[in-house]
Amino acid sequence: MNYINYHTLSTDIRKLSNKLPRDIDLIAGIPRSGIIPGAMLALLRNVPFVTTTELEQGTIDLASSDRMKSLGSKPIKKVLVIDDSYNTGRQMGWSKEKLKHLPYEFIFAAVYGSQAASMNLDYHQRVISHPRTFEWNIFHNNHVTKACVDIDGVLCHDPAFTERGDNPQQMRDFILNAEPKFLPTPVIRSLVTNRLEKFRPETEQWLAKHNIRYKELIMSSAASPEARRQVGDHGKYKAEMMLKLNSPLFIESSIQQSRRIKEITNRAVFCTDKMEML
């Protein structure tokens, strides 16, 4: 799995900036993922930034907006349209079609390209081959549809208490009122959690409340927290489930468990505590 984090993105945007013409008057980011590199590049170049939607619909007055006033009254001639990545080219194609009626010279770029990028983009920084994912959209692409995903520490924040005694009411209250952390967009392949099976109704209620979609919910069959602790090695349990389900990716919060899953499966594990791909 080729993984790009924000730090690498920042480095690659600076490198891309060195390739671009100096006479760019405006940068337009393709929503949503193109907004991040577009805004970063606009600040680096000290030129105005808009989204392609704003540009297309004319909802930003380029002659009078605060963003334009702060940079003077230079007329807009050349516009850079940018996305974070280029794959099939469909999104970039839609943008070209929607913007073609505007009286500007357009150039089109993506930070990360595919093998076809050089033929269909004016600029790209480098090619990142598949499978690939990015820190800013790992929960919003199709990798989630094949992944095993933990709940506590991933979809919601970990409980503030330590579940040492069998206090089911305390756990039920936590589950029902847990603060969301990451809310995926696609349907998750498998939720794999160490929560006890007896908390399935509350867990399903919380997932429905936050519109988290999934194909299956796999929970611990242990009779109590004490029985579960005696089994131990939660990372091994999750690794075994990952192999059984033949999943290419596990999304886990604990770095220790992430390393254990990776050790056993030799497959990709994304750790949300570190925002790292193992």
N, C-alpha and C positions, 0 to 999 in steps of 0.2 A: 504494500500500500504506500503510494507516494503521498506524503502529507506536507502541507505548507501552513506554517503558523504566521501570526501577525508580524513577528520579527523578520522573517524571511521575506514576507510581502513588502515590508518597508524598504528592505535592501534592494529588492528587485524593481521597485518603483523608481528609486533613485537611478538605477542603471537604465531603466526604460527612458527616463527623462533625458538622459544624455543622448539618446538616439533620435529624439523628437525634434521637429523644427522649432526654431526660437520664436517664430512669429505667430504662435497660437494665441488667439484673443479670448477664447472661452473654452472651458472643458465641460462636457455633458456626460454624466454617468448614467448607465442603463440600470434602472431599478431591478432588484435590490442590490445585488452583489457588486454592480459597477459603481455604486455610490461611494463605497469605501475607498477603492483606489483612485477614483475621480477626485474626491475631496482632498485626499493626501497629495495627489499630484498638483492640484490647483493651488494648494498652500505652498508647495515646493516651488512652483513657478510664479506664484503671486499673480494669478489671473482669476477672473470670476469663475464660479462653479454653479451649474444648474443640473437638474435631472433631464433626461431626454423627454420625459413626460411634460415637464414645465416648458421646455423648449418647443415641443410639438404643439401644445395647446395654447401657447402664448400667455400663460398665466404669470410669467415673470416679465416685467417691463425692462428690457435690457438697457433702455436709455435713462431710466429713472430709479432703478432699484438701489437700495442701500449698498448692496454688494458691488454694483457698478460705480456708484459715487465714490466709494472708498478707494477705488483704483483709477479714478479719473474718467474722462469722457471719450476715451479711445473707441472708435467705431469697431463693431464686430465684423470681421471678414472671414477669419479661419477658425473653425470649430473642431476640436478633438472629441470624438465620441469613444467612450472607453467602457470595457467590461472587465471583470476580474479574470475571466477565462473564455476560451473559444473552443467549442467541441464540434457540434454539428453545424454551427453557423446560423441556426434558425433564429435565435434571439437577435443577433446582429443584423440578419436579413430583414427582420421586422422593423428594426430601428431605421435602417437605410430607407425602407419604403415609406415610413411615416414622416421622415424628415426631408425627403427629396424636394418638397415644394418650397422649402425655405431658401432665402437668397444668400446662403453662405457657402463657402468652400469647406467641405467636410473631409476629415481624415479619420480613419477607424483603427482602433488599437485594442489589444487585450494584454494583460500582464503575462498570462500563461496561455499558450496555444496548443493546438493539436498538429498533426503532420500536415493538415490542410491549411493551417493558419497562414503560411507564407504566401499562399495563392489567393486568399480571400481577405486578408488584413493588410493595412499599410504598415503597421508596426506591431511587434510583440516582443517581449523580453526573452522568453525561452519556452521550449516545448516540455511539458510535463506529461509523461505517458500514463495510461490507465493501467490498473485502478489508481485513482487519485481522489483526494478530498482536502478540504481547507478548513482551518480552525473556525472561520466565520460562518460556514454553512454545513458543518458535518451533521447537524441534526435536521437538515432540510433537503438532503439529497437521497438518492435511491440506495445508498449503502445501508441506511437504516432499515430498509425493507428486507435485508438479508441478515441483519445483526441480532445478536443477543444483547440485551440492555438491562442493566441493573436498575433498581428503583431508588433506594435510599442513597443520597449523595450524587445521584445523576438526575432523575426526574424531579426529585424533591430534596430539600436539605436534610441532612442527617438529624436524628432526634438529639435533643440537648441532654437527655438522660441516658444512662447505661442500663440496658435491659438485663439486669442481674437476677431479679426475682421474677416470678411469673405473675406479673401485674397486668392482666389483660385489659382492664379498663383504661389504664394509662396509655397502653399501646394503641388501643382503639381511638382514643382521643387524639393522639399524635397523628395517626394515619388520616383520620377524617379532616384534620385541620393543618396538615403539613404545608409548608410554604413551597410553591413550585420553584424549580431551579432551571432546568432546561425542558422546553416543550417542543418535541419533534413535530415536524409537519407531515411526513409520510406515515404509512402504517408500519409499525414495528414488527419485525419477524417474530421475536420471542422475548418476553420479559422474564428474566431469570433472577429471582430474589431469594434471600435467606429468610425472609419473613415466614412465619409459620402459616401453614395451610388454614388454620382456624380464623385467620384475619383476611381471608379472601373476600368476603362481602364488603368489608370496609375499604379494602384496596381497590376493588372494582368500582365502588362508588366514587372514590377520589379520582380515579382515572377517567371516569365518565364526566365528572364535574369539570375537569380540565381538558376535555376533548382529546385525550391521548388515545389513539387508535392502535390496536395490536391484534395479532393473530392468536397468540396463546399467552397465558400467564402461568409460569412454573414457579411453585412455592415449595418451601421446605416441608417435608413430611414428618419432621420431628414433633414429638408430643408436647414439648416444653422448651423454653430457652435453655434450661439446664441440659436436657437431652441433646439439643443441637450443639452446645458447647463441647459435650463429650465426644461428639463426632469430629469436631474441629476441622481445620483446613478448608475454610470456605472457598479459597481460590481453587482448590482441587475439585470441589463439587461443581463450581461454575465451569471449569475447564472440561470436565467430563460431559456436562450438558452441551457445551459448545461443540465438542466432537460428535456427540450423539446426534445433534441437530445439523451437523455439517455446515456450521455457520462460518463465514470467512472473517467476521469481525465481532469482538466483544467490547462493549462500552461499560466501563467500570470506574468507580470513584477512587478506591484505595490503590495507592501505588504498590503496596505490598501484594495485594491480591492480583493486581494487573500483571506484575512480574511473574507470579506463580502461574497464572493462566497462560501467559506467553511461554513460560518454561515447559509446560506440559503439552501445549497444543502446537507451538511454533507457528501460530497464526497472529494476525494483527489484533492488538488490544489498544483501545484509546482510553487513557486515564484522565478523567475530568478534573481531579484534584491538581494535576500538573499541566493539564491541557497538552499532553504529549502522546504521540503514537509510538507504541512499542512494536 
